[in-house]
Amino acid sequence: MTRVLLLTCSAVAAALVLAAGAPAAPGLKVGVTDDAWLEFGPGALEDRVASLRDLGVQAVRVTLDWREIEPERGVLDWARDGELLEALRNEGITPVVAIWGTPAWANGGAAANVPPRSAATFARFARAAAERFPWVRRWIVWNEPNQRRWLQPPSPVLYVTRLLNPAAAAIKSVIPRASIAGGATAPRGSTGGTSPVDFIRGMGRAGARLDAYAHHPHPLSPAETPFTGGCAGCTTISMATLERLLRETRAAFGSRTRIWLTELGYQTNPPDRILGVSWARQARSVAEAQRRAYSASRVDLLIQYLVRDEPSLGAWQSGLETVSGRRKPASVSFSLPLVQVSRRGQATMVWGQVRQGSGRRPYVLQRRVEGAWKSIGPARTTPGGFFTRTVRADRGTQLRLFDPGEMRASPTLVVT
């Protein structure tokens, strides 16, 4: 998604929860994507991947760049990709592999965002990737094809017929149980592009074959949160308008189609004084996004973008840490999200997760009393590490989640 000065949409605030009574998604996996950091970050690759494990990362999206892997027809170099994917596999982190980028030999010397002249050519590469990594079960075809910078032209028919369907068939011929995600759309079409709503509808009419629909629900202005500020009357889709994504994909592909939110980032100020929010606000949004994804029964993946801020202010500053490696509060709320769900008088319902560990994990809710943190009482999570709990807490009460296994606490949640 390109960096532009995003205009704030006039909107009706979204509800704090999705449709009442809707079942949650206890199988939700939360992960990250940051190819540059994963490949070139500080220290050894094994150490970087181990740090992701320590953060509670469950999945990592990695891009296979066809243009780089097969610069000459029939000559494939999997060295970089094999190293990254094997490192994730060794740590038990689920790889989510996205295929993108056309070699010049396949599209008449055009740029990487121009699709190959032949669908069979792309299918051959997708099959080769599946044969090289047969243990990868989650695949994404292309990246943000509704924007001109990633697919030219940004046509849903072209995307389905030349890229998605041929690749899906090829991968499944090798890995029958693979899950194929289509779309991976940006939250808006930008200049000359196609809105995600129109792209979804166009894919449905074109006969898209997919198991999941991937989308990047980045906020469209700093005023947005995961629950509020989305544009109610637009054809854009951000996290604040997640219901629109669920509704449109259900109509286009059926109610069994899963949802993967494969890129979501909240930029911070500092360093971004235009599009950034405070570090505390980012931490809160990272936690609230997890709650919102959990509340939608069809959402299986939520991927944080990025691990580390990009060095150029013209790029993205949505990392869990700064360019120098200083961790932001969001790095803790990523691992230990704690969110207020509701409050009636002194009865406050909170939701959270202890991502580290397995099975029913112990956790402690704490309340700030006279300058010290006091335990409300220990308890255990569900097998997936989640919990929902009602505690006695007035407006203004400070709460936090403490993980006794890792001896760390979440950022402070102030009851509203």
C-alpha positions as CSV (number, residue, x, y, z in Angstrom):
1,M,0.0,0.0,0.0
2,T,1.5,3.4,-1.0
3,R,1.9,6.1,1.5
4,V,-0.4,9.1,0.7
5,L,-2.0,11.8,2.8
6,L,-5.2,9.8,3.6
7,L,-8.4,11.8,3.9
8,T,-10.6,11.2,6.9
9,C,-14.0,9.8,5.9
10,S,-17.1,11.1,7.6
11,A,-18.4,8.0,9.4
12,V,-20.7,6.6,11.9
13,A,-18.8,5.0,14.7
14,A,-18.7,1.2,14.4
15,A,-20.1,-0.9,17.2
16,L,-17.6,-2.1,19.9
17,V,-18.5,-5.7,19.1
18,L,-19.6,-7.5,16.0
19,A,-23.2,-8.7,15.7
20,A,-24.5,-9.7,19.1
21,G,-24.3,-13.4,19.7
22,A,-21.9,-14.1,16.8
23,P,-19.5,-17.0,17.5
24,A,-15.9,-16.0,18.1
25,A,-12.9,-17.4,16.3
26,P,-10.9,-19.3,18.9
27,G,-8.6,-20.7,16.2
28,L,-7.3,-17.2,15.3
29,K,-3.6,-17.0,14.6
30,V,-1.8,-13.8,15.1
31,G,1.5,-13.1,13.2
32,V,3.7,-10.6,11.5
33,T,5.1,-9.7,8.1
34,D,8.3,-7.9,7.5
35,D,10.4,-9.5,4.7
36,A,13.3,-7.0,5.0
37,W,13.7,-7.4,8.8
38,L,13.4,-11.2,8.5
39,E,16.1,-11.4,5.9
40,F,18.4,-8.6,6.8
41,G,17.6,-7.7,10.4
42,P,20.1,-7.6,13.3
43,G,21.9,-10.8,14.3
44,A,21.6,-14.3,12.9
45,L,18.4,-15.4,11.2
46,E,17.9,-18.1,13.9
47,D,18.0,-15.4,16.5
48,R,15.5,-13.2,14.7
49,V,13.1,-16.1,14.3
50,A,13.6,-17.0,18.0
51,S,12.7,-13.4,19.0
52,L,9.4,-13.8,17.0
53,R,8.6,-16.9,18.9
54,D,9.3,-15.0,22.2
55,L,6.8,-12.4,21.1
56,G,4.2,-15.0,20.6
57,V,4.2,-14.8,16.8
58,Q,2.2,-17.8,15.5
59,A,2.4,-17.0,11.7
60,V,4.7,-15.1,9.4
61,R,3.8,-14.0,5.9
62,V,6.7,-14.3,3.5
63,T,6.8,-13.2,-0.2
64,L,8.1,-15.4,-2.9
65,D,9.2,-12.9,-5.6
66,W,8.9,-14.8,-8.9
67,R,11.0,-12.1,-10.7
68,E,13.9,-12.7,-8.3
69,I,13.6,-16.5,-8.1
70,E,13.3,-17.1,-11.9
71,P,15.1,-14.2,-13.6
72,E,15.7,-16.5,-16.6
73,R,13.1,-19.0,-17.8
74,G,13.7,-22.4,-16.3
75,V,16.5,-21.3,-13.9
76,L,15.1,-21.1,-10.4
77,D,17.0,-20.1,-7.2
78,W,15.2,-21.0,-4.0
79,A,18.2,-20.3,-1.7
80,R,16.9,-17.2,0.0
81,D,13.3,-18.4,0.4
82,G,14.3,-21.9,1.5
83,E,16.5,-20.4,4.3
84,L,13.7,-18.2,5.6
85,L,10.9,-20.8,5.4
86,E,13.0,-23.5,7.0
87,A,14.0,-21.2,9.9
88,L,10.3,-20.5,10.6
89,R,9.4,-24.2,10.3
90,N,12.1,-25.1,12.8
91,E,10.6,-22.8,15.4
92,G,7.1,-24.1,14.8
93,I,5.9,-20.8,13.3
94,T,3.3,-21.2,10.5
95,P,4.5,-19.8,7.2
96,V,2.0,-17.9,5.0
97,V,3.5,-17.7,1.5
98,A,2.6,-15.0,-1.0
99,I,3.6,-15.3,-4.6
100,W,4.1,-12.0,-6.6
101,G,6.2,-10.4,-9.3
102,T,6.4,-11.3,-13.0
103,P,9.9,-11.9,-14.6
104,A,10.6,-9.7,-17.6
105,W,10.9,-12.8,-19.9
106,A,7.3,-13.8,-19.0
107,N,5.6,-10.4,-19.8
108,G,7.5,-9.0,-22.8
109,G,10.0,-7.0,-20.8
110,A,7.4,-5.1,-18.7
111,A,7.5,-4.3,-15.0
112,A,6.9,-6.8,-12.2
113,N,3.3,-5.6,-11.7
114,V,2.3,-6.6,-15.3
115,P,1.0,-10.2,-15.3
116,P,2.5,-12.9,-17.5
117,R,1.2,-13.2,-21.0
118,S,0.4,-16.9,-20.3
119,A,-1.6,-18.2,-17.4
120,A,0.2,-21.5,-17.8
121,T,3.5,-19.8,-17.2
122,F,2.4,-18.6,-13.8
123,A,0.8,-21.9,-13.0
124,R,4.2,-23.7,-13.7
125,F,5.9,-21.4,-11.2
126,A,3.2,-21.9,-8.6
127,R,3.5,-25.7,-9.0
128,A,7.3,-25.5,-8.7
129,A,6.9,-23.5,-5.5
130,A,4.6,-26.1,-4.1
131,E,6.9,-28.9,-5.0
132,R,9.8,-27.1,-3.3
133,F,7.8,-26.3,-0.2
134,P,5.2,-29.1,0.1
135,W,4.8,-28.6,3.8
136,V,3.5,-25.1,3.4
137,R,-0.3,-25.2,3.8
138,R,-1.2,-21.5,3.5
139,W,-0.7,-19.7,0.2
140,I,-1.6,-16.2,-1.1
141,V,-1.7,-15.3,-4.8
142,W,-0.3,-11.8,-5.6
143,N,-0.4,-8.7,-3.5
144,E,-2.9,-5.8,-3.6
145,P,-4.0,-6.4,-7.2
146,N,-6.7,-3.7,-6.8
147,Q,-3.9,-1.0,-7.0
148,R,-2.0,-0.1,-10.1
149,R,1.4,-0.3,-8.4
150,W,0.9,-4.0,-7.8
151,L,-1.2,-5.1,-10.8
152,Q,-1.5,-3.3,-14.2
153,P,-4.3,-3.1,-15.0
154,P,-6.0,-3.7,-11.6
155,S,-8.7,-5.8,-13.1
156,P,-10.5,-8.5,-11.1
157,V,-11.2,-10.6,-14.2
158,L,-7.5,-10.5,-15.3
159,Y,-6.4,-11.3,-11.7
160,V,-8.7,-14.4,-11.5
161,T,-8.1,-15.8,-15.0
162,R,-4.4,-15.1,-15.4
163,L,-3.2,-15.4,-11.8
164,L,-5.5,-16.8,-9.0
165,N,-7.3,-19.7,-10.6
166,P,-4.2,-21.1,-12.5
167,A,-2.0,-20.8,-9.4
168,A,-4.7,-22.4,-7.1
169,A,-5.1,-25.4,-9.3
170,A,-1.3,-25.8,-9.7
171,I,-0.6,-25.7,-5.9
172,K,-3.5,-28.0,-5.1
173,S,-2.3,-30.5,-7.6
174,V,0.8,-30.9,-5.4
175,I,-0.7,-30.1,-2.0
176,P,-4.4,-31.1,-2.1
177,R,-5.0,-29.8,1.4
178,A,-3.4,-26.4,0.8
179,S,-5.5,-23.4,1.6
180,I,-5.4,-20.7,-1.2
181,A,-6.2,-17.1,-0.4
182,G,-7.1,-14.7,-3.2
183,G,-7.4,-11.0,-3.1
184,A,-4.9,-9.6,-0.6
185,T,-6.5,-6.3,-1.5
186,A,-5.5,-2.9,-0.2
187,P,-8.1,-1.0,1.8
188,R,-8.7,1.4,-1.1
189,G,-8.1,1.4,-4.9
190,S,-6.1,4.7,-4.9
191,T,-5.6,6.6,-8.2
192,G,-6.6,4.4,-11.2
193,G,-7.3,1.4,-9.0
194,T,-10.4,-0.6,-8.0
195,S,-12.0,-0.4,-4.6
196,P,-11.9,-3.6,-2.6
197,V,-15.7,-3.9,-2.6
198,D,-15.8,-3.7,-6.4
199,F,-12.8,-6.0,-6.7
200,I,-14.5,-8.7,-4.5
201,R,-17.6,-8.5,-6.6
202,G,-15.7,-8.7,-9.8
203,M,-13.8,-11.7,-8.6
204,G,-17.1,-13.4,-7.7
205,R,-18.5,-12.8,-11.2
206,A,-15.2,-14.1,-12.7
207,G,-15.5,-17.4,-10.9
208,A,-12.7,-17.1,-8.4
209,R,-11.5,-20.3,-6.8
210,L,-10.3,-19.7,-3.3
211,D,-10.5,-21.1,0.2
212,A,-9.9,-17.7,1.9
213,Y,-10.1,-14.1,1.0
214,A,-7.1,-12.0,2.1
215,H,-7.3,-8.3,2.8
216,H,-5.1,-5.5,4.2
217,P,-7.5,-3.5,6.5
218,H,-5.1,-0.6,7.2
219,P,-6.7,2.5,8.7
220,L,-7.5,5.2,6.2
221,S,-6.7,8.1,8.6
222,P,-5.0,8.5,12.0
223,A,-8.4,9.1,13.4
224,E,-9.5,5.5,12.9
225,T,-9.3,2.8,15.5
226,P,-10.2,-0.9,14.9
227,F,-13.8,-0.1,16.0
228,T,-14.4,3.5,15.0
229,G,-13.9,6.0,12.3
230,G,-14.4,3.9,9.2
231,C,-16.2,5.4,6.2
232,A,-19.7,4.1,6.4
233,G,-20.8,5.1,2.9
234,C,-17.7,4.2,0.9
235,T,-16.4,1.1,-1.0
236,T,-13.2,1.1,1.1
237,I,-12.6,-1.6,3.7
238,S,-10.5,-0.9,6.8
239,M,-10.5,-2.7,10.2
240,A,-13.2,-0.3,11.4
241,T,-15.5,-1.6,8.6
242,L,-14.7,-5.3,9.0
243,E,-18.4,-6.1,8.7
244,R,-18.3,-4.9,5.1
245,L,-15.6,-7.4,4.3
246,L,-17.5,-10.2,5.9
247,R,-20.7,-9.3,4.1
248,E,-19.1,-8.8,0.6
249,T,-17.1,-12.0,0.7
250,R,-20.0,-14.0,1.9
251,A,-22.1,-12.7,-1.0
252,A,-19.3,-13.2,-3.6
253,F,-17.8,-16.5,-2.5
254,G,-20.2,-18.1,0.1
255,S,-20.3,-18.3,3.8
256,R,-17.6,-21.0,4.1
257,T,-14.9,-18.8,2.7
258,R,-12.4,-17.9,5.4
259,I,-10.9,-14.4,6.0
260,W,-7.2,-13.7,6.3
261,L,-6.2,-10.2,7.4
262,T,-2.7,-10.4,6.1
263,E,-1.4,-6.9,6.6
264,L,-2.5,-4.3,9.3
265,G,-0.4,-1.5,10.7
266,Y,-0.9,1.6,12.8
267,Q,1.8,4.2,12.2
268,T,3.3,6.1,15.1
269,N,4.2,9.7,16.0
270,P,7.1,9.8,16.6
271,P,8.5,9.6,14.0
272,D,5.6,10.2,11.5
273,R,4.0,13.5,12.4
274,I,1.4,13.4,9.6
275,L,0.0,9.9,9.7
276,G,1.2,8.6,13.0
277,V,-0.6,8.2,16.3
278,S,0.9,8.1,19.8
279,W,2.8,5.0,21.0
280,A,0.1,4.4,23.6
281,R,-2.6,4.7,20.9
282,Q,-0.8,2.3,18.7
283,A,-0.5,-0.2,21.5
284,R,-4.2,0.1,22.2
285,S,-5.1,-0.4,18.6
286,V,-2.9,-3.4,18.2
287,A,-4.8,-5.1,21.1
288,E,-8.2,-3.9,19.9
289,A,-7.6,-5.2,16.4
290,Q,-7.0,-8.7,17.8
291,R,-10.2,-8.5,19.8
292,R,-12.1,-7.5,16.7
293,A,-10.6,-10.2,14.6
294,Y,-11.3,-12.8,17.3
295,S,-15.0,-11.6,17.4
296,A,-15.5,-12.5,13.8
297,S,-16.0,-16.2,13.4
298,R,-14.6,-16.5,9.8
299,V,-11.3,-14.7,10.5
300,D,-8.4,-17.1,10.8
301,L,-5.4,-14.8,10.5
302,L,-4.3,-11.4,11.6
303,I,-0.9,-10.2,10.5
304,Q,0.9,-7.2,12.0
305,Y,2.8,-4.9,9.6
306,L,5.7,-4.4,10.5
307,V,8.3,-5.7,13.0
308,R,10.6,-2.7,12.7
309,D,9.9,0.8,11.4
310,E,11.2,1.5,7.9
311,P,14.0,4.1,7.8
312,S,12.4,6.4,5.3
313,L,9.6,8.6,6.6
314,G,8.0,8.2,3.1
315,A,7.6,4.5,3.9
316,W,5.9,2.9,7.0
317,Q,6.4,3.5,10.7
318,S,4.0,0.9,11.9
319,G,6.6,-1.4,13.5
320,L,6.6,-2.9,17.0
321,E,10.0,-1.3,17.3
322,T,11.8,1.7,16.1
323,V,14.5,1.8,13.4
324,S,17.1,1.6,16.1
325,G,15.5,-1.4,17.6
326,R,13.8,0.2,20.6
327,R,10.6,-1.7,21.4
328,K,7.3,0.3,21.5
329,P,4.5,-0.5,24.0
330,A,2.7,-2.2,21.0
331,S,5.3,-5.0,21.2
332,V,3.8,-6.0,24.6
333,S,0.1,-5.4,23.6
334,F,0.8,-7.6,20.6
335,S,1.8,-10.5,22.9
336,L,-0.5,-9.7,25.8
337,P,-3.6,-8.0,24.4
338,L,-6.1,-6.7,27.0
339,V,-9.2,-4.9,25.8
340,Q,-12.3,-3.5,27.5
341,V,-15.4,-5.0,26.0
342,S,-18.1,-3.3,28.0
343,R,-18.9,-1.6,31.3
344,R,-22.2,-1.3,33.3
345,G,-21.7,0.6,36.5
346,Q,-18.8,-1.2,38.3
347,A,-19.2,-4.4,36.2
348,T,-16.5,-4.2,33.5
349,M,-16.0,-7.0,31.0
350,V,-12.4,-7.4,29.6
351,W,-11.0,-9.7,26.9
352,G,-7.4,-10.8,26.5
353,Q,-4.9,-13.4,25.5
354,V,-1.7,-14.9,26.8
355,R,-0.1,-16.0,23.5
356,Q,3.0,-17.6,24.8
357,G,2.7,-21.2,25.9
358,S,0.2,-23.9,25.1
359,G,-3.0,-25.3,26.6
360,R,-4.8,-23.5,29.4
361,R,-2.3,-20.8,30.5
362,P,-2.3,-19.1,34.0
363,Y,-2.8,-15.4,34.0
364,V,-3.3,-12.7,36.6
365,L,-5.5,-9.5,36.2
366,Q,-4.1,-6.7,38.2
367,R,-5.7,-3.4,39.4
368,R,-3.7,-0.2,40.3
369,V,-4.4,0.7,43.9
370,E,-2.6,3.5,45.8
371,G,0.3,3.4,43.4
372,A,0.8,-0.3,43.4
373,W,-0.5,-3.2,41.3
374,K,-2.8,-5.6,43.2
375,S,-4.0,-8.9,42.0
376,I,-7.7,-9.3,41.3
377,G,-7.1,-13.0,41.2
378,P,-5.3,-15.7,39.2
379,A,-7.2,-17.7,36.6
380,R,-6.6,-19.8,33.5
381,T,-7.2,-19.1,29.8
382,T,-8.9,-21.3,27.2
383,P,-6.7,-23.8,25.4
384,G,-6.0,-21.1,22.8
385,G,-4.8,-18.7,25.5
386,F,-8.0,-16.5,25.4
387,F,-10.2,-15.3,28.2
388,T,-13.2,-13.1,28.8
389,R,-13.8,-11.9,32.3
390,T,-16.0,-9.5,34.2
391,V,-14.4,-7.6,37.1
392,R,-15.4,-4.8,39.5
393,A,-13.9,-1.7,38.0
394,D,-15.2,1.9,37.8
395,R,-14.5,4.4,35.1
396,G,-10.9,5.5,35.4
397,T,-9.7,2.2,37.0
398,Q,-6.3,1.1,35.7
399,L,-6.0,-2.6,34.8
400,R,-3.3,-4.8,33.3
401,L,-2.7,-8.4,32.3
402,F,0.2,-10.2,33.9
403,D,1.8,-13.4,32.5
404,P,3.4,-15.3,35.3
405,G,5.1,-17.7,32.9
406,E,7.0,-14.9,31.1
407,M,7.0,-12.5,34.0
408,R,5.7,-9.6,32.0
409,A,2.7,-7.3,32.0
410,S,0.6,-5.7,29.3
411,P,0.3,-1.9,28.9
412,T,-2.1,-0.3,31.3
413,L,-5.8,-0.4,30.3
414,V,-7.8,2.6,31.7
415,V,-11.5,1.7,32.0
416,T,-13.8,4.2,30.2
